[in-house]
Structure formats: structure tokens, C-alpha cells
Amino acid sequence: MARGVKNVAHNFNKHVSTVYKTIGQIIFTLIWSSLSIAALCVGLERQSQCPIQTKIPIWLIVYGAFGVFTSVFTIITGSVWVFKVKSSVQFTDPTILNTYCEKHTFNFAFGLILFMYSSTGLFCCCVCCLGCLFAFVLHDDD
């Protein structure tokens, strides 16, 4: 009887895993594609409006152009450029070039980086929790 329950649990696990994996891939692709398109648009539209760090709009363009294929290197590079000027950036006076960045451009880049880090952390937590759950359900005490 216990072996039959384990077989049912194992088969159920395989089917649920396939469904969740497919749904997860679709959601991941939609979110990342949307963010990529938005990053490309913001970067292109405001390319010259961040003199405090002219590389921020360029980073948005590169991130948007490569989308889902963006490497860890570009995320770290964007983080360095954005977080380096975060404490000194101002959004009100475009004549002060060494501290000005258009508010939407900077905040979009900042939010995008935070989203990437937090979604990566959430994904890792979910994978660990699901792994523990499946290991517990499928654990063979025999």
C-alpha cells in the first residue's frame, strides 16, 4: 500500500513539475521581454539626459537589446554605474551636469537592477523550497 502511494506521489510530482515549469518559463519570458523592451525605450528616449553618469542610458539600451540573454556581467556593470552615483544624483537642475540625471531614466535603471536581484533571490528560494518538499514527499524510508 505504501509503495502504491509513493508511485502516485511520484507520478503526480512529475506532472505538476512539468506544468509548473512550463508556466514558469512563460511568465519569466513575458516579464523579462517586457522589461527588456521598456529598458530599450527608456534608454533610447533619454539617451542624453543623464550627464552625471552617461553610461546609465547606454546600459539600458544594451540590456534592452539583449533582453533575456543579458549576462551577469552586464547586470553587475549596471549596478556599479547606478549605485556609484546614487547618493549624489539630483533630478531637478539639468544645468548642473556633474550631478543631474533625468528622474525616470535613473529610477528605471535603479528599479530594474533591484528587481533582477530580488527575483533571482526569490527564484533561488522557491527552487530550494520545492526541492526540500519533493525530497520529503519522495523520501524512501524503506
Secondary structure as UniProt FT lines:
FT   HELIX           2..45
FT   TURN            46..48
FT   HELIX           51..53
FT   HELIX           55..66
FT   HELIX           67..69
FT   HELIX           72..85
FT   TURN            86..88
FT   TURN            94..95
FT   TURN            97..99
FT   HELIX           103..138
//
